[in-house]
Amino acid sequence: MTTAPAPAPPPSTAPAGPAVAVSYTVVKVWDGGFQAEFTIVNNGAAPVDGWQLTAVLPGDQVQSAWDASFQASGDTVTLTPPSYQVIIEPGAGLAEHFTAGGAVTVPQSCAFNGAPCS
């Protein structure tokens, strides 16, 4: 009686990098406030259709945003796309700018479409 050889395990593949990368830059600081921006880049092969970015800036209050709609609740801000930037094509990026009152210029946390920013 012969036995069939065991099937070979499937080849392993390295996990793909994040489809969307989010970076953060402080543009300008003044007494009692600052201007900053989130840059969102779609590194994936498919368009991102609709998005939401949420960040916590302890002790800060976002006062304005441009190139995005925003909703602030305490030290949490949620940015959503305006009608002309709903889709982020593969390889494309966009910058979302805002001003805030406060002294903490670095977000405590950030999430893009519910996943931690990378």
C-alpha positions as CSV (number, residue, x, y, z in Angstrom):
1,M,0.0,0.0,0.0
2,T,1.4,3.4,-1.0
3,T,0.4,6.6,0.5
4,A,0.1,9.9,-1.4
5,P,2.6,12.5,-0.5
6,A,1.2,15.3,1.8
7,P,0.2,18.4,-0.2
8,A,2.7,21.1,-0.2
9,P,1.8,24.1,2.0
10,P,0.8,27.2,0.0
11,P,3.5,29.7,-0.7
12,S,3.7,32.3,1.9
13,T,3.3,35.9,0.9
14,A,4.4,39.0,2.8
15,P,1.5,41.0,4.0
16,A,0.7,44.0,1.8
17,G,1.5,47.4,3.1
18,P,-1.3,49.7,4.1
19,A,-3.4,50.8,1.2
20,V,-3.8,54.3,2.6
21,A,-1.0,56.2,4.3
22,V,-1.7,59.3,6.5
23,S,1.0,61.7,7.5
24,Y,0.7,64.8,9.8
25,T,2.7,68.0,9.6
26,V,2.6,71.2,11.7
27,V,2.7,74.1,9.3
28,K,2.8,77.0,11.7
29,V,2.6,77.7,15.4
30,W,1.6,80.9,17.1
31,D,0.8,81.9,20.7
32,G,-2.3,79.9,21.6
33,G,-2.7,78.0,18.4
34,F,-1.4,76.3,15.3
35,Q,-2.0,75.3,11.7
36,A,-1.5,71.7,10.6
37,E,-2.3,69.3,7.8
38,F,-3.0,65.6,7.3
39,T,-1.8,64.2,4.0
40,I,-3.7,61.2,2.8
41,V,-2.1,59.0,0.0
42,N,-3.9,56.0,-1.6
43,N,-1.1,53.4,-2.1
44,G,-3.6,50.7,-3.1
45,A,-4.7,49.5,-6.5
46,A,-8.4,50.5,-6.0
47,P,-9.9,54.0,-5.5
48,V,-11.0,55.0,-2.0
49,D,-14.6,56.0,-2.4
50,G,-15.6,58.1,0.6
51,W,-13.4,58.6,3.7
52,Q,-13.4,59.9,7.2
53,L,-10.4,60.9,9.3
54,T,-10.7,61.3,13.1
55,A,-7.9,62.7,15.3
56,V,-7.7,63.4,19.0
57,L,-5.7,66.6,19.9
58,P,-5.7,66.7,23.7
59,G,-6.7,70.1,25.1
60,D,-7.0,71.7,21.6
61,Q,-10.1,72.9,19.8
62,V,-10.2,72.8,16.0
63,Q,-11.5,76.1,14.7
64,S,-11.4,75.8,10.9
65,A,-10.6,73.4,8.1
66,W,-10.3,73.7,4.4
67,D,-10.4,71.1,1.6
68,A,-12.5,69.0,4.1
69,S,-15.6,69.4,6.1
70,F,-15.1,69.1,9.8
71,Q,-16.9,68.4,13.0
72,A,-15.3,69.1,16.3
73,S,-16.4,67.6,19.6
74,G,-14.1,68.7,22.5
75,D,-10.5,67.7,21.5
76,T,-11.7,65.3,18.8
77,V,-12.0,66.4,15.2
78,T,-13.6,64.4,12.3
79,L,-12.7,65.4,8.7
80,T,-14.8,64.2,5.8
81,P,-14.4,64.9,2.1
82,P,-16.1,67.8,0.3
83,S,-18.2,66.8,-2.7
84,Y,-15.2,67.3,-5.1
85,Q,-12.8,65.0,-3.1
86,V,-14.9,62.0,-2.3
87,I,-12.7,59.6,-4.3
88,I,-9.0,59.2,-3.9
89,E,-7.6,57.5,-6.9
90,P,-4.8,54.9,-6.7
91,G,-1.5,56.7,-6.4
92,A,-3.2,60.0,-5.6
93,G,-3.0,62.1,-2.5
94,L,-4.6,65.1,-0.9
95,A,-3.9,67.4,2.0
96,E,-6.5,68.4,4.6
97,H,-5.6,71.6,6.5
98,F,-6.9,72.9,9.8
99,T,-6.3,75.5,12.5
100,A,-6.7,74.9,16.2
101,G,-6.5,76.7,19.4
102,G,-4.3,75.1,22.0
103,A,-0.7,74.1,22.6
104,V,-0.6,70.3,21.9
105,T,0.3,70.2,18.2
106,V,0.6,66.4,17.8
107,P,-2.4,64.1,17.7
108,Q,-2.8,61.6,20.5
109,S,-4.5,59.3,18.0
110,C,-5.6,59.2,14.4
111,A,-7.9,56.9,12.5
112,F,-8.7,56.7,8.7
113,N,-12.0,55.0,7.9
114,G,-11.9,53.4,11.3
115,A,-8.3,52.0,11.1
116,P,-5.3,53.5,12.9
117,C,-3.4,56.0,10.7
118,S,-0.2,54.6,9.4
